Every structure is written in structure tokens, then in C-alpha cells.
């Protein structure tokens, strides 16, 4: 099997930060706002028992995530050739580097690799007004 699975920085590369960016799109795009995830075990990346950050990245004008897999021989049915405009990533909070792809991950979806995780926290997002003042009504 030959493959090129890569995330590329494009001219309009963005991170989904606002709830409306994640919910205003069709469900199949699976955009998420930043969240903490406890990766229990990833048989592909080797991550075990680590809290990581999930981020959705996107560029709606140019594909930024390529999945080019060409199956050969007995694996010829494993071919997948997709250019996507978004991906959900796991970021190592210690280094700030991408350590795995949550969605769409060819290896988890098509091969025998497994990923188990939990979302132990309900994250609250607070983006204050430009002047730093809390909006009227606060968190209520």
C-alpha cells in the first residue's frame, strides 16, 4: 500500500474557535470547537493515558487535508483518494504539535487500528468583548 496523508498550510487555513463555526455547517464536516480529550489508547500513534487538545482546522476555498492511499495487490480495495477542506486534530499540549488526526483518519476507519478516548470535561468558552468587560448578565 502506498499513501500520502498530509495536512497542508493553505492561504486561508483557519482554526474553528467559535460555536457557530462548528454548528453552522453540515454534520458530516464534524467541526468541533477546542476541547480536552483523554486519549486512553491509540494503537496507531502509540499514545496512552494522555490529555490532549482537539482542534478543527479548515480552509473552505482550498483543500488542506489530503488522503491519497493506493491499495495494491490483495489490498487494492483499500484505495482512498480524497482532498478535504477540514480535519479534526489531536494536539500535544506539552509541545503544541499535532500528534494524531481524529477525523477523518484513514487508519482508524479502514484498518485494524483502534482509538479509545473520553471527553472528561465540559469546556466553557468565554470570549470577552473588545474592551475586556464581561457582557451584561455574565454567565447566567
Residue pairs with C-beta under 8 A, 6 or more apart in sequence:
1 69
1 70
1 71
1 72
1 75
1 78
2 69
2 70
2 72
3 67
3 68
3 69
3 70
3 106
4 66
4 68
5 66
5 67
5 68
5 69
5 101
5 106
6 65
6 66
7 57
7 64
7 65
7 87
7 89
7 98
7 101
8 64
8 65
8 66
9 64
10 59
10 61
10 62
10 63
10 64
11 59
11 61
11 62
12 59
12 60
12 61
12 62
13 57
13 58
13 59
13 64
14 57
14 58
14 59
15 34
15 55
15 56
15 57
16 22
16 31
16 32
16 33
16 55
16 56
16 57
16 58
17 33
17 34
18 33
18 127
19 33
19 125
21 31
21 33
21 56
22 31
22 32
22 33
22 56
23 31
25 31
29 58
29 86
30 56
30 88
30 103
31 56
31 58
31 86
31 88
32 54
32 55
32 56
32 88
33 56
33 123
33 125
34 53
34 54
34 55
34 123
34 125
35 53
35 54
35 119
35 121
35 123
36 51
36 52
36 53
36 54
36 119
36 120
36 121
36 123
37 51
37 52
37 53
37 54
37 90
37 102
37 117
37 118
37 119
38 49
38 50
38 51
38 52
38 117
38 118
38 119
38 120
39 47
39 48
39 49
39 50
39 51
39 52
39 90
39 100
39 115
39 116
39 117
40 48
40 49
40 116
40 117
40 118
41 47
41 48
41 49
41 114
41 115
41 116
42 48
42 100
42 113
42 114
42 115
42 116
43 112
43 113
43 114
43 115
44 100
44 105
44 107
44 108
44 113
44 115
45 99
45 100
47 90
47 99
47 100
50 92
51 93
52 90
52 91
52 92
52 93
52 99
53 90
53 91
53 93
54 88
54 89
54 90
54 91
54 102
55 88
55 89
55 91
56 86
56 87
56 88
56 89
57 64
57 65
57 86
57 87
57 89
58 64
58 85
58 86
58 87
59 85
59 86
60 85
62 85
63 83
63 84
63 85
64 84
64 85
64 86
64 87
65 83
65 84
65 85
65 86
65 87
65 104
66 82
66 83
66 84
67 80
67 81
67 82
67 83
67 84
67 104
67 106
68 80
68 81
68 82
69 78
69 79
69 80
69 81
69 106
70 79
70 81
71 77
71 78
71 79
78 110
78 111
80 106
80 110
82 104
84 104
87 101
87 102
87 103
87 104
88 101
88 102
88 103
89 98
89 100
89 101
89 102
90 98
90 99
90 100
90 101
90 102
91 97
91 98
91 99
92 98
92 99
100 115
102 115
105 115
107 113
108 114
108 115
124 139
126 139
128 134
128 135
129 135
